[in-house]
Amino acid sequence: MDFFGNEILNYIGGSIRWFFGTIYSKLMKKEKFSYHEYLYGKEKINNDYNKLEHEFANKVIAFIFFFFLVLLFTFF
């Protein structure tokens, strides 16, 4: 569970955040962040809290994504 909880969910949530963040930044003509920044935060800010915040947000988004997948396959 440790690998699944820490790595896989982080990459799934980070990928979803990167996808929608890229679309948003292109539409609003704002700064685009790299994929690495969506996973671990900005490298300029070198503290553990920044990394934990991004990893937590990625995991929450991954859980929401899996929840909607389960609902989708359950009802359709």
mmCIF file of the N, C-alpha and C atoms, coordinates in Angstrom:
data_MODEL
# 
_entry.id   MODEL 
# 
loop_
_atom_site.group_PDB 
_atom_site.id 
_atom_site.type_symbol 
_atom_site.label_atom_id 
_atom_site.label_alt_id 
_atom_site.label_comp_id 
_atom_site.label_asym_id 
_atom_site.label_entity_id 
_atom_site.label_seq_id 
_atom_site.pdbx_PDB_ins_code 
_atom_site.Cartn_x 
_atom_site.Cartn_y 
_atom_site.Cartn_z 
_atom_site.occupancy 
_atom_site.B_iso_or_equiv 
_atom_site.pdbx_formal_charge 
_atom_site.auth_seq_id 
_atom_site.auth_comp_id 
_atom_site.auth_asym_id 
_atom_site.auth_atom_id 
_atom_site.pdbx_PDB_model_num 
ATOM 1   N N  . MET A 1 1  ? 0.824   -1.200 0.000   1.00 0.00 ? 1  MET A N  1 
ATOM 2   C CA . MET A 1 1  ? 0.000   0.000  0.000   1.00 0.00 ? 1  MET A CA 1 
ATOM 3   C C  . MET A 1 1  ? 0.857   1.248  0.000   1.00 0.00 ? 1  MET A C  1 
ATOM 4   N N  . ASP A 1 2  ? 2.059   1.152  0.535   1.00 0.00 ? 2  ASP A N  1 
ATOM 5   C CA . ASP A 1 2  ? 2.894   2.338  0.618   1.00 0.00 ? 2  ASP A CA 1 
ATOM 6   C C  . ASP A 1 2  ? 3.261   2.849  -0.774  1.00 0.00 ? 2  ASP A C  1 
ATOM 7   N N  . PHE A 1 3  ? 3.662   1.949  -1.680  1.00 0.00 ? 3  PHE A N  1 
ATOM 8   C CA . PHE A 1 3  ? 3.992   2.376  -3.034  1.00 0.00 ? 3  PHE A CA 1 
ATOM 9   C C  . PHE A 1 3  ? 2.763   2.921  -3.737  1.00 0.00 ? 3  PHE A C  1 
ATOM 10  N N  . PHE A 1 4  ? 1.642   2.224  -3.599  1.00 0.00 ? 4  PHE A N  1 
ATOM 11  C CA . PHE A 1 4  ? 0.410   2.674  -4.263  1.00 0.00 ? 4  PHE A CA 1 
ATOM 12  C C  . PHE A 1 4  ? -0.042  4.013  -3.695  1.00 0.00 ? 4  PHE A C  1 
ATOM 13  N N  . GLY A 1 5  ? 0.005   4.151  -2.382  1.00 0.00 ? 5  GLY A N  1 
ATOM 14  C CA . GLY A 1 5  ? -0.460  5.382  -1.753  1.00 0.00 ? 5  GLY A CA 1 
ATOM 15  C C  . GLY A 1 5  ? 0.429   6.571  -2.025  1.00 0.00 ? 5  GLY A C  1 
ATOM 16  N N  . ASN A 1 6  ? 1.716   6.371  -2.079  1.00 0.00 ? 6  ASN A N  1 
ATOM 17  C CA . ASN A 1 6  ? 2.618   7.507  -2.213  1.00 0.00 ? 6  ASN A CA 1 
ATOM 18  C C  . ASN A 1 6  ? 2.985   7.835  -3.648  1.00 0.00 ? 6  ASN A C  1 
ATOM 19  N N  . GLU A 1 7  ? 3.218   6.865  -4.452  1.00 0.00 ? 7  GLU A N  1 
ATOM 20  C CA . GLU A 1 7  ? 3.729   7.123  -5.796  1.00 0.00 ? 7  GLU A CA 1 
ATOM 21  C C  . GLU A 1 7  ? 2.638   7.135  -6.874  1.00 0.00 ? 7  GLU A C  1 
ATOM 22  N N  . ILE A 1 8  ? 1.881   6.085  -6.945  1.00 0.00 ? 8  ILE A N  1 
ATOM 23  C CA . ILE A 1 8  ? 0.894   5.962  -8.017  1.00 0.00 ? 8  ILE A CA 1 
ATOM 24  C C  . ILE A 1 8  ? -0.175  7.047  -7.908  1.00 0.00 ? 8  ILE A C  1 
ATOM 25  N N  . LEU A 1 9  ? -0.729  7.241  -6.724  1.00 0.00 ? 9  LEU A N  1 
ATOM 26  C CA . LEU A 1 9  ? -1.746  8.275  -6.552  1.00 0.00 ? 9  LEU A CA 1 
ATOM 27  C C  . LEU A 1 9  ? -1.180  9.666  -6.798  1.00 0.00 ? 9  LEU A C  1 
ATOM 28  N N  . ASN A 1 10 ? 0.065   9.880  -6.399  1.00 0.00 ? 10 ASN A N  1 
ATOM 29  C CA . ASN A 1 10 ? 0.707   11.172 -6.640  1.00 0.00 ? 10 ASN A CA 1 
ATOM 30  C C  . ASN A 1 10 ? 0.830   11.433 -8.138  1.00 0.00 ? 10 ASN A C  1 
ATOM 31  N N  . TYR A 1 11 ? 1.235   10.445 -8.899  1.00 0.00 ? 11 TYR A N  1 
ATOM 32  C CA . TYR A 1 11 ? 1.375   10.623 -10.350 1.00 0.00 ? 11 TYR A CA 1 
ATOM 33  C C  . TYR A 1 11 ? 0.023   10.776 -11.049 1.00 0.00 ? 11 TYR A C  1 
ATOM 34  N N  . ILE A 1 12 ? -0.978  10.044 -10.610 1.00 0.00 ? 12 ILE A N  1 
ATOM 35  C CA . ILE A 1 12 ? -2.300  10.172 -11.228 1.00 0.00 ? 12 ILE A CA 1 
ATOM 36  C C  . ILE A 1 12 ? -2.880  11.557 -10.950 1.00 0.00 ? 12 ILE A C  1 
ATOM 37  N N  . GLY A 1 13 ? -2.846  11.964 -9.689  1.00 0.00 ? 13 GLY A N  1 
ATOM 38  C CA . GLY A 1 13 ? -3.363  13.287 -9.340  1.00 0.00 ? 13 GLY A CA 1 
ATOM 39  C C  . GLY A 1 13 ? -2.557  14.409 -9.968  1.00 0.00 ? 13 GLY A C  1 
ATOM 40  N N  . GLY A 1 14 ? -1.238  14.261 -10.000 1.00 0.00 ? 14 GLY A N  1 
ATOM 41  C CA . GLY A 1 14 ? -0.396  15.275 -10.632 1.00 0.00 ? 14 GLY A CA 1 
ATOM 42  C C  . GLY A 1 14 ? -0.634  15.374 -12.123 1.00 0.00 ? 14 GLY A C  1 
ATOM 43  N N  . SER A 1 15 ? -0.892  14.245 -12.757 1.00 0.00 ? 15 SER A N  1 
ATOM 44  C CA . SER A 1 15 ? -1.181  14.255 -14.194 1.00 0.00 ? 15 SER A CA 1 
ATOM 45  C C  . SER A 1 15 ? -2.506  14.950 -14.496 1.00 0.00 ? 15 SER A C  1 
ATOM 46  N N  . ILE A 1 16 ? -3.491  14.711 -13.655 1.00 0.00 ? 16 ILE A N  1 
ATOM 47  C CA . ILE A 1 16 ? -4.781  15.381 -13.842 1.00 0.00 ? 16 ILE A CA 1 
ATOM 48  C C  . ILE A 1 16 ? -4.627  16.879 -13.615 1.00 0.00 ? 16 ILE A C  1 
ATOM 49  N N  . ARG A 1 17 ? -3.906  17.264 -12.557 1.00 0.00 ? 17 ARG A N  1 
ATOM 50  C CA . ARG A 1 17 ? -3.680  18.685 -12.294 1.00 0.00 ? 17 ARG A CA 1 
ATOM 51  C C  . ARG A 1 17 ? -2.894  19.333 -13.423 1.00 0.00 ? 17 ARG A C  1 
ATOM 52  N N  . TRP A 1 18 ? -1.878  18.631 -13.950 1.00 0.00 ? 18 TRP A N  1 
ATOM 53  C CA . TRP A 1 18 ? -1.075  19.174 -15.047 1.00 0.00 ? 18 TRP A CA 1 
ATOM 54  C C  . TRP A 1 18 ? -1.926  19.362 -16.298 1.00 0.00 ? 18 TRP A C  1 
ATOM 55  N N  . PHE A 1 19 ? -2.779  18.393 -16.612 1.00 0.00 ? 19 PHE A N  1 
ATOM 56  C CA . PHE A 1 19 ? -3.628  18.465 -17.801 1.00 0.00 ? 19 PHE A CA 1 
ATOM 57  C C  . PHE A 1 19 ? -4.554  19.678 -17.745 1.00 0.00 ? 19 PHE A C  1 
ATOM 58  N N  . PHE A 1 20 ? -5.290  19.806 -16.653 1.00 0.00 ? 20 PHE A N  1 
ATOM 59  C CA . PHE A 1 20 ? -6.214  20.925 -16.544 1.00 0.00 ? 20 PHE A CA 1 
ATOM 60  C C  . PHE A 1 20 ? -5.492  22.248 -16.336 1.00 0.00 ? 20 PHE A C  1 
ATOM 61  N N  . GLY A 1 21 ? -4.352  22.233 -15.654 1.00 0.00 ? 21 GLY A N  1 
ATOM 62  C CA . GLY A 1 21 ? -3.568  23.448 -15.477 1.00 0.00 ? 21 GLY A CA 1 
ATOM 63  C C  . GLY A 1 21 ? -2.997  23.959 -16.783 1.00 0.00 ? 21 GLY A C  1 
ATOM 64  N N  . THR A 1 22 ? -2.596  23.056 -17.661 1.00 0.00 ? 22 THR A N  1 
ATOM 65  C CA . THR A 1 22 ? -2.078  23.445 -18.972 1.00 0.00 ? 22 THR A CA 1 
ATOM 66  C C  . THR A 1 22 ? -3.172  24.077 -19.824 1.00 0.00 ? 22 THR A C  1 
ATOM 67  N N  . ILE A 1 23 ? -4.351  23.480 -19.807 1.00 0.00 ? 23 ILE A N  1 
ATOM 68  C CA . ILE A 1 23 ? -5.470  24.050 -20.559 1.00 0.00 ? 23 ILE A CA 1 
ATOM 69  C C  . ILE A 1 23 ? -5.827  25.423 -20.008 1.00 0.00 ? 23 ILE A C  1 
ATOM 70  N N  . TYR A 1 24 ? -5.900  25.534 -18.691 1.00 0.00 ? 24 TYR A N  1 
ATOM 71  C CA . TYR A 1 24 ? -6.241  26.811 -18.065 1.00 0.00 ? 24 TYR A CA 1 
ATOM 72  C C  . TYR A 1 24 ? -5.208  27.885 -18.380 1.00 0.00 ? 24 TYR A C  1 
ATOM 73  N N  . SER A 1 25 ? -3.929  27.530 -18.291 1.00 0.00 ? 25 SER A N  1 
ATOM 74  C CA . SER A 1 25 ? -2.887  28.531 -18.534 1.00 0.00 ? 25 SER A CA 1 
ATOM 75  C C  . SER A 1 25 ? -2.869  28.991 -19.996 1.00 0.00 ? 25 SER A C  1 
ATOM 76  N N  . LYS A 1 26 ? -3.195  28.105 -20.918 1.00 0.00 ? 26 LYS A N  1 
ATOM 77  C CA . LYS A 1 26 ? -3.260  28.505 -22.329 1.00 0.00 ? 26 LYS A CA 1 
ATOM 78  C C  . LYS A 1 26 ? -4.470  29.388 -22.605 1.00 0.00 ? 26 LYS A C  1 
ATOM 79  N N  . LEU A 1 27 ? -5.605  29.061 -22.003 1.00 0.00 ? 27 LEU A N  1 
ATOM 80  C CA . LEU A 1 27 ? -6.804  29.857 -22.225 1.00 0.00 ? 27 LEU A CA 1 
ATOM 81  C C  . LEU A 1 27 ? -6.693  31.247 -21.587 1.00 0.00 ? 27 LEU A C  1 
ATOM 82  N N  . MET A 1 28 ? -6.111  31.307 -20.408 1.00 0.00 ? 28 MET A N  1 
ATOM 83  C CA . MET A 1 28 ? -6.014  32.578 -19.687 1.00 0.00 ? 28 MET A CA 1 
ATOM 84  C C  . MET A 1 28 ? -4.686  33.299 -19.920 1.00 0.00 ? 28 MET A C  1 
ATOM 85  N N  . LYS A 1 29 ? -3.823  32.695 -20.743 1.00 0.00 ? 29 LYS A N  1 
ATOM 86  C CA . LYS A 1 29 ? -2.510  33.259 -21.069 1.00 0.00 ? 29 LYS A CA 1 
ATOM 87  C C  . LYS A 1 29 ? -1.701  33.572 -19.805 1.00 0.00 ? 29 LYS A C  1 
ATOM 88  N N  . LYS A 1 30 ? -1.619  32.563 -18.945 1.00 0.00 ? 30 LYS A N  1 
ATOM 89  C CA . LYS A 1 30 ? -0.858  32.667 -17.709 1.00 0.00 ? 30 LYS A CA 1 
ATOM 90  C C  . LYS A 1 30 ? 0.370   31.773 -17.788 1.00 0.00 ? 30 LYS A C  1 
ATOM 91  N N  . GLU A 1 31 ? 1.190   31.881 -16.775 1.00 0.00 ? 31 GLU A N  1 
ATOM 92  C CA . GLU A 1 31 ? 2.424   31.090 -16.728 1.00 0.00 ? 31 GLU A CA 1 
ATOM 93  C C  . GLU A 1 31 ? 2.097   29.604 -16.640 1.00 0.00 ? 31 GLU A C  1 
ATOM 94  N N  . LYS A 1 32 ? 2.797   28.821 -17.453 1.00 0.00 ? 32 LYS A N  1 
ATOM 95  C CA . LYS A 1 32 ? 2.602   27.365 -17.454 1.00 0.00 ? 32 LYS A CA 1 
ATOM 96  C C  . LYS A 1 32 ? 3.653   26.741 -16.550 1.00 0.00 ? 32 LYS A C  1 
ATOM 97  N N  . PHE A 1 33 ? 3.218   25.835 -15.678 1.00 0.00 ? 33 PHE A N  1 
ATOM 98  C CA . PHE A 1 33 ? 4.131   25.146 -14.779 1.00 0.00 ? 33 PHE A CA 1 
ATOM 99  C C  . PHE A 1 33 ? 4.542   23.815 -15.388 1.00 0.00 ? 33 PHE A C  1 
ATOM 100 N N  . SER A 1 34 ? 5.696   23.337 -15.003 1.00 0.00 ? 34 SER A N  1 
ATOM 101 C CA . SER A 1 34 ? 6.171   22.059 -15.523 1.00 0.00 ? 34 SER A CA 1 
ATOM 102 C C  . SER A 1 34 ? 5.467   20.907 -14.803 1.00 0.00 ? 34 SER A C  1 
ATOM 103 N N  . TYR A 1 35 ? 5.575   19.732 -15.390 1.00 0.00 ? 35 TYR A N  1 
ATOM 104 C CA . TYR A 1 35 ? 4.967   18.541 -14.788 1.00 0.00 ? 35 TYR A CA 1 
ATOM 105 C C  . TYR A 1 35 ? 5.586   18.261 -13.421 1.00 0.00 ? 35 TYR A C  1 
ATOM 106 N N  . HIS A 1 36 ? 6.874   18.471 -13.307 1.00 0.00 ? 36 HIS A N  1 
ATOM 107 C CA . HIS A 1 36 ? 7.584   18.249 -12.044 1.00 0.00 ? 36 HIS A CA 1 
ATOM 108 C C  . HIS A 1 36 ? 7.055   19.171 -10.948 1.00 0.00 ? 36 HIS A C  1 
ATOM 109 N N  . GLU A 1 37 ? 6.702   20.394 -11.307 1.00 0.00 ? 37 GLU A N  1 
ATOM 110 C CA . GLU A 1 37 ? 6.165   21.327 -10.315 1.00 0.00 ? 37 GLU A CA 1 
ATOM 111 C C  . GLU A 1 37 ? 4.784   20.902 -9.835  1.00 0.00 ? 37 GLU A C  1 
ATOM 112 N N  . TYR A 1 38 ? 3.999   20.278 -10.692 1.00 0.00 ? 38 TYR A N  1 
ATOM 113 C CA . TYR A 1 38 ? 2.704   19.778 -10.253 1.00 0.00 ? 38 TYR A CA 1 
ATOM 114 C C  . TYR A 1 38 ? 2.859   18.586 -9.312  1.00 0.00 ? 38 TYR A C  1 
ATOM 115 N N  . LEU A 1 39 ? 3.917   17.828 -9.479  1.00 0.00 ? 39 LEU A N  1 
ATOM 116 C CA . LEU A 1 39 ? 4.132   16.682 -8.598  1.00 0.00 ? 39 LEU A CA 1 
ATOM 117 C C  . LEU A 1 39 ? 4.734   17.084 -7.256  1.00 0.00 ? 39 LEU A C  1 
ATOM 118 N N  . TYR A 1 40 ? 5.756   17.934 -7.287  1.00 0.00 ? 40 TYR A N  1 
ATOM 119 C CA . TYR A 1 40 ? 6.528   18.189 -6.069  1.00 0.00 ? 40 TYR A CA 1 
ATOM 120 C C  . TYR A 1 40 ? 6.601   19.647 -5.650  1.00 0.00 ? 40 TYR A C  1 
ATOM 121 N N  . GLY A 1 41 ? 6.017   20.553 -6.399  1.00 0.00 ? 41 GLY A N  1 
ATOM 122 C CA . GLY A 1 41 ? 6.095   21.964 -6.059  1.00 0.00 ? 41 GLY A CA 1 
ATOM 123 C C  . GLY A 1 41 ? 7.293   22.624 -6.725  1.00 0.00 ? 41 GLY A C  1 
ATOM 124 N N  . LYS A 1 42 ? 7.402   23.928 -6.508  1.00 0.00 ? 42 LYS A N  1 
ATOM 125 C CA . LYS A 1 42 ? 8.497   24.665 -7.122  1.00 0.00 ? 42 LYS A CA 1 
ATOM 126 C C  . LYS A 1 42 ? 9.816   24.322 -6.457  1.00 0.00 ? 42 LYS A C  1 
ATOM 127 N N  . GLU A 1 43 ? 10.863  24.261 -7.258  1.00 0.00 ? 43 GLU A N  1 
ATOM 128 C CA . GLU A 1 43 ? 12.171  23.924 -6.704  1.00 0.00 ? 43 GLU A CA 1 
ATOM 129 C C  . GLU A 1 43 ? 12.800  25.114 -5.996  1.00 0.00 ? 43 GLU A C  1 
ATOM 130 N N  . LYS A 1 44 ? 12.338  26.326 -6.297  1.00 0.00 ? 44 LYS A N  1 
ATOM 131 C CA . LYS A 1 44 ? 12.877  27.510 -5.634  1.00 0.00 ? 44 LYS A CA 1 
ATOM 132 C C  . LYS A 1 44 ? 12.538  27.502 -4.148  1.00 0.00 ? 44 LYS A C  1 
ATOM 133 N N  . ILE A 1 45 ? 11.371  26.976 -3.833  1.00 0.00 ? 45 ILE A N  1 
ATOM 134 C CA . ILE A 1 45 ? 10.950  26.865 -2.444  1.00 0.00 ? 45 ILE A CA 1 
ATOM 135 C C  . ILE A 1 45 ? 11.394  25.493 -1.963  1.00 0.00 ? 45 ILE A C  1 
ATOM 136 N N  . ASN A 1 46 ? 12.434  25.454 -1.194  1.00 0.00 ? 46 ASN A N  1 
ATOM 137 C CA . ASN A 1 46 ? 13.024  24.176 -0.812  1.00 0.00 ? 46 ASN A CA 1 
ATOM 138 C C  . ASN A 1 46 ? 12.670  23.843 0.635   1.00 0.00 ? 46 ASN A C  1 
ATOM 139 N N  . ASN A 1 47 ? 11.439  23.422 0.842   1.00 0.00 ? 47 ASN A N  1 
ATOM 140 C CA . ASN A 1 47 ? 11.049  22.938 2.158   1.00 0.00 ? 47 ASN A CA 1 
ATOM 141 C C  . ASN A 1 47 ? 10.133  21.732 2.003   1.00 0.00 ? 47 ASN A C  1 
ATOM 142 N N  . ASP A 1 48 ? 9.992   20.999 3.079   1.00 0.00 ? 48 ASP A N  1 
ATOM 143 C CA . ASP A 1 48 ? 9.192   19.779 3.027   1.00 0.00 ? 48 ASP A CA 1 
ATOM 144 C C  . ASP A 1 48 ? 7.700   20.064 2.961   1.00 0.00 ? 48 ASP A C  1 
ATOM 145 N N  . TYR A 1 49 ? 7.272   21.208 3.512   1.00 0.00 ? 49 TYR A N  1 
ATOM 146 C CA . TYR A 1 49 ? 5.842   21.516 3.509   1.00 0.00 ? 49 TYR A CA 1 
ATOM 147 C C  . TYR A 1 49 ? 5.329   21.732 2.092   1.00 0.00 ? 49 TYR A C  1 
ATOM 148 N N  . ASN A 1 50 ? 6.108   22.361 1.243   1.00 0.00 ? 50 ASN A N  1 
ATOM 149 C CA . ASN A 1 50 ? 5.685   22.586 -0.136  1.00 0.00 ? 50 ASN A CA 1 
ATOM 150 C C  . ASN A 1 50 ? 5.480   21.247 -0.850  1.00 0.00 ? 50 ASN A C  1 
ATOM 151 N N  . LYS A 1 51 ? 6.395   20.322 -0.647  1.00 0.00 ? 51 LYS A N  1 
ATOM 152 C CA . LYS A 1 51 ? 6.268   19.001 -1.264  1.00 0.00 ? 51 LYS A CA 1 
ATOM 153 C C  . LYS A 1 51 ? 5.056   18.249 -0.701  1.00 0.00 ? 51 LYS A C  1 
ATOM 154 N N  . LEU A 1 52 ? 4.847   18.332 0.611   1.00 0.00 ? 52 LEU A N  1 
ATOM 155 C CA . LEU A 1 52 ? 3.713   17.652 1.224   1.00 0.00 ? 52 LEU A CA 1 
ATOM 156 C C  . LEU A 1 52 ? 2.383   18.221 0.748   1.00 0.00 ? 52 LEU A C  1 
ATOM 157 N N  . GLU A 1 53 ? 2.316   19.523 0.574   1.00 0.00 ? 53 GLU A N  1 
ATOM 158 C CA . GLU A 1 53 ? 1.080   20.143 0.098   1.00 0.00 ? 53 GLU A CA 1 
ATOM 159 C C  . GLU A 1 53 ? 0.724   19.664 -1.299  1.00 0.00 ? 53 GLU A C  1 
ATOM 160 N N  . HIS A 1 54 ? 1.706   19.611 -2.178  1.00 0.00 ? 54 HIS A N  1 
ATOM 161 C CA . HIS A 1 54 ? 1.440   19.169 -3.547  1.00 0.00 ? 54 HIS A CA 1 
ATOM 162 C C  . HIS A 1 54 ? 1.095   17.685 -3.592  1.00 0.00 ? 54 HIS A C  1 
ATOM 163 N N  . GLU A 1 55 ? 1.800   16.881 -2.833  1.00 0.00 ? 55 GLU A N  1 
ATOM 164 C CA . GLU A 1 55 ? 1.497   15.448 -2.812  1.00 0.00 ? 55 GLU A CA 1 
ATOM 165 C C  . GLU A 1 55 ? 0.111   15.190 -2.233  1.00 0.00 ? 55 GLU A C  1 
ATOM 166 N N  . PHE A 1 56 ? -0.270  15.938 -1.200  1.00 0.00 ? 56 PHE A N  1 
ATOM 167 C CA . PHE A 1 56 ? -1.598  15.761 -0.610  1.00 0.00 ? 56 PHE A CA 1 
ATOM 168 C C  . PHE A 1 56 ? -2.686  16.153 -1.615  1.00 0.00 ? 56 PHE A C  1 
ATOM 169 N N  . ALA A 1 57 ? -2.498  17.276 -2.290  1.00 0.00 ? 57 ALA A N  1 
ATOM 170 C CA . ALA A 1 57 ? -3.478  17.712 -3.292  1.00 0.00 ? 57 ALA A CA 1 
ATOM 171 C C  . ALA A 1 57 ? -3.589  16.689 -4.415  1.00 0.00 ? 57 ALA A C  1 
ATOM 172 N N  . ASN A 1 58 ? -2.461  16.126 -4.843  1.00 0.00 ? 58 ASN A N  1 
ATOM 173 C CA . ASN A 1 58 ? -2.483  15.113 -5.904  1.00 0.00 ? 58 ASN A CA 1 
ATOM 174 C C  . ASN A 1 58 ? -3.242  13.863 -5.463  1.00 0.00 ? 58 ASN A C  1 
ATOM 175 N N  . LYS A 1 59 ? -3.046  13.445 -4.221  1.00 0.00 ? 59 LYS A N  1 
ATOM 176 C CA . LYS A 1 59 ? -3.724  12.249 -3.729  1.00 0.00 ? 59 LYS A CA 1 
ATOM 177 C C  . LYS A 1 59 ? -5.226  12.479 -3.594  1.00 0.00 ? 59 LYS A C  1 
ATOM 178 N N  . VAL A 1 60 ? -5.616  13.662 -3.146  1.00 0.00 ? 60 VAL A N  1 
ATOM 179 C CA . VAL A 1 60 ? -7.043  13.973 -3.029  1.00 0.00 ? 60 VAL A CA 1 
ATOM 180 C C  . VAL A 1 60 ? -7.690  13.956 -4.407  1.00 0.00 ? 60 VAL A C  1 
ATOM 181 N N  . ILE A 1 61 ? -7.042  14.553 -5.384  1.00 0.00 ? 61 ILE A N  1 
ATOM 182 C CA . ILE A 1 61 ? -7.587  14.570 -6.743  1.00 0.00 ? 61 ILE A CA 1 
ATOM 183 C C  . ILE A 1 61 ? -7.653  13.158 -7.312  1.00 0.00 ? 61 ILE A C  1 
ATOM 184 N N  . ALA A 1 62 ? -6.659  12.325 -7.029  1.00 0.00 ? 62 ALA A N  1 
ATOM 185 C CA . ALA A 1 62 ? -6.683  10.936 -7.507  1.00 0.00 ? 62 ALA A CA 1 
ATOM 186 C C  . ALA A 1 62 ? -7.827  10.159 -6.866  1.00 0.00 ? 62 ALA A C  1 
ATOM 187 N N  . PHE A 1 63 ? -8.067  10.364 -5.567  1.00 0.00 ? 63 PHE A N  1 
ATOM 188 C CA . PHE A 1 63 ? -9.189  9.692  -4.911  1.00 0.00 ? 63 PHE A CA 1 
ATOM 189 C C  . PHE A 1 63 ? -10.523 10.145 -5.499  1.00 0.00 ? 63 PHE A C  1 
ATOM 190 N N  . ILE A 1 64 ? -10.670 11.431 -5.766  1.00 0.00 ? 64 ILE A N  1 
ATOM 191 C CA . ILE A 1 64 ? -11.893 11.940 -6.386  1.00 0.00 ? 64 ILE A CA 1 
ATOM 192 C C  . ILE A 1 64 ? -12.071 11.325 -7.775  1.00 0.00 ? 64 ILE A C  1 
ATOM 193 N N  . PHE A 1 65 ? -10.985 11.230 -8.536  1.00 0.00 ? 65 PHE A N  1 
ATOM 194 C CA . PHE A 1 65 ? -11.027 10.619 -9.863  1.00 0.00 ? 65 PHE A CA 1 
ATOM 195 C C  . PHE A 1 65 ? -11.480 9.164  -9.784  1.00 0.00 ? 65 PHE A C  1 
ATOM 196 N N  . PHE A 1 66 ? -10.898 8.389  -8.849  1.00 0.00 ? 66 PHE A N  1 
ATOM 197 C CA . PHE A 1 66 ? -11.291 6.991  -8.702  1.00 0.00 ? 66 PHE A CA 1 
ATOM 198 C C  . PHE A 1 66 ? -12.731 6.863  -8.221  1.00 0.00 ? 66 PHE A C  1 
ATOM 199 N N  . PHE A 1 67 ? -13.177 7.780  -7.368  1.00 0.00 ? 67 PHE A N  1 
ATOM 200 C CA . PHE A 1 67 ? -14.555 7.774  -6.894  1.00 0.00 ? 67 PHE A CA 1 
ATOM 201 C C  . PHE A 1 67 ? -15.521 7.961  -8.063  1.00 0.00 ? 67 PHE A C  1 
ATOM 202 N N  . PHE A 1 68 ? -15.224 8.917  -8.946  1.00 0.00 ? 68 PHE A N  1 
ATOM 203 C CA . PHE A 1 68 ? -16.075 9.128  -10.109 1.00 0.00 ? 68 PHE A CA 1 
ATOM 204 C C  . PHE A 1 68 ? -16.018 7.956  -11.085 1.00 0.00 ? 68 PHE A C  1 
ATOM 205 N N  . LEU A 1 69 ? -14.865 7.314  -11.191 1.00 0.00 ? 69 LEU A N  1 
ATOM 206 C CA . LEU A 1 69 ? -14.794 6.113  -12.034 1.00 0.00 ? 69 LEU A CA 1 
ATOM 207 C C  . LEU A 1 69 ? -15.679 4.997  -11.492 1.00 0.00 ? 69 LEU A C  1 
ATOM 208 N N  . VAL A 1 70 ? -15.645 4.812  -10.186 1.00 0.00 ? 70 VAL A N  1 
ATOM 209 C CA . VAL A 1 70 ? -16.481 3.778  -9.564  1.00 0.00 ? 70 VAL A CA 1 
ATOM 210 C C  . VAL A 1 70 ? -17.946 4.114  -9.773  1.00 0.00 ? 70 VAL A C  1 
ATOM 211 N N  . LEU A 1 71 ? -18.327 5.383  -9.591  1.00 0.00 ? 71 LEU A N  1 
ATOM 212 C CA . LEU A 1 71 ? -19.719 5.770  -9.828  1.00 0.00 ? 71 LEU A CA 1 
ATOM 213 C C  . LEU A 1 71 ? -20.100 5.557  -11.283 1.00 0.00 ? 71 LEU A C  1 
ATOM 214 N N  . LEU A 1 72 ? -19.209 5.893  -12.182 1.00 0.00 ? 72 LEU A N  1 
ATOM 215 C CA . LEU A 1 72 ? -19.499 5.741  -13.603 1.00 0.00 ? 72 LEU A CA 1 
ATOM 216 C C  . LEU A 1 72 ? -19.731 4.282  -13.978 1.00 0.00 ? 72 LEU A C  1 
ATOM 217 N N  . PHE A 1 73 ? -18.861 3.409  -13.496 1.00 0.00 ? 73 PHE A N  1 
ATOM 218 C CA . PHE A 1 73 ? -19.004 1.986  -13.832 1.00 0.00 ? 73 PHE A CA 1 
ATOM 219 C C  . PHE A 1 73 ? -20.134 1.316  -13.057 1.00 0.00 ? 73 PHE A C  1 
ATOM 220 N N  . THR A 1 74 ? -20.517 1.871  -11.941 1.00 0.00 ? 74 THR A N  1 
ATOM 221 C CA . THR A 1 74 ? -21.603 1.291  -11.154 1.00 0.00 ? 74 THR A CA 1 
ATOM 222 C C  . THR A 1 74 ? -22.960 1.577  -11.786 1.00 0.00 ? 74 THR A C  1 
ATOM 223 N N  . PHE A 1 75 ? -23.153 2.798  -12.239 1.00 0.00 ? 75 PHE A N  1 
ATOM 224 C CA . PHE A 1 75 ? -24.463 3.197  -12.720 1.00 0.00 ? 75 PHE A CA 1 
ATOM 225 C C  . PHE A 1 75 ? -24.625 3.084  -14.236 1.00 0.00 ? 75 PHE A C  1 
ATOM 226 N N  . PHE A 1 76 ? -23.570 2.893  -14.954 1.00 0.00 ? 76 PHE A N  1 
ATOM 227 C CA . PHE A 1 76 ? -23.702 2.804  -16.418 1.00 0.00 ? 76 PHE A CA 1 
ATOM 228 C C  . PHE A 1 76 ? -23.197 1.491  -16.863 1.00 0.00 ? 76 PHE A C  1 
# 
